[in-house]
Amino acid sequence: MVKLTKIYTRGGDKGQTSLTDGSRQPKYAPRIEAYGTIDEANAAYGLVRLHTSGLYDDMLSRIQNDLFDAGADVSMPVKSEYELRIIDDQVTRLEQEIDKMNDKLEPLNSFILPGGSAAATYLHLCRTIVRRAERLLVQVAETEDINPVVIRYLNRLSDHAFVMSRALNNHGADDVLWVPGANR
């Protein structure tokens, strides 16, 4: 268990931060940007939970924990013997949950605009933040070793957020549909 007795360390005052293995990188480094964006997604999921009245809370709680694990995974170079890694079973669980939620939804005949309920709207925010984290991590993977399962997890998580947003929008009945060229 982590025990934090002092919140500030002054270690980052000169623009560097530590990876989990103790190595230092600039705060703007792509790896740092990637796991910072994962942390941002986690905060957005916290907003979703404020608006769901406990609905899907088990899933949302697990996702928040998984996102913290994903950030920890990305913050540790793969060459190390670090044990906390995102695994394929976590991706599979997301796929199973997507399928279960999607079974209750009508097929889409239009793209959806972020909107409807507050929870659904915040899930669209989660989806876009997770997509940005995924893009950043793909960029990191071009030059550094990372756990490729994290990329798959993030890819599936954005789909999960989309489907859950529809489920929370009265099973899609309250989705806000895009009307191409409506304001010409």
Sequence and secondary structure as in RCSB ss.txt:
>XXXX:A:sequence
MVKLTKIYTRGGDKGQTSLTDGSRQPKYAPRIEAYGTIDEANAAYGLVRLHTSGLYDDMLSRIQNDLFDAGADVS
MPVKSEYELRIIDDQVTRLEQEIDKMNDKLEPLNSFILPGGSAAATYLHLCRTIVRRAERLLVQVAETEDINPVV
IRYLNRLSDHAFVMSRALNNHGADDVLWVPGANR
>XXXX:A:secstr
    S S  STTTTSEEE TTS EEETTSHHHHHHHHHHHHHHHHHHHHHTSTTTTHHHHHHHHHHHHHHHHHHT
S TTS       HHHHHHHHHHHHHHHTTS   SS EES SSHHHHHHHHHHHHHHHHHHHHHHHHTTS   HHH
HHHHHHHHHHHHHHHHHHTTTTTT EE  TTTT 
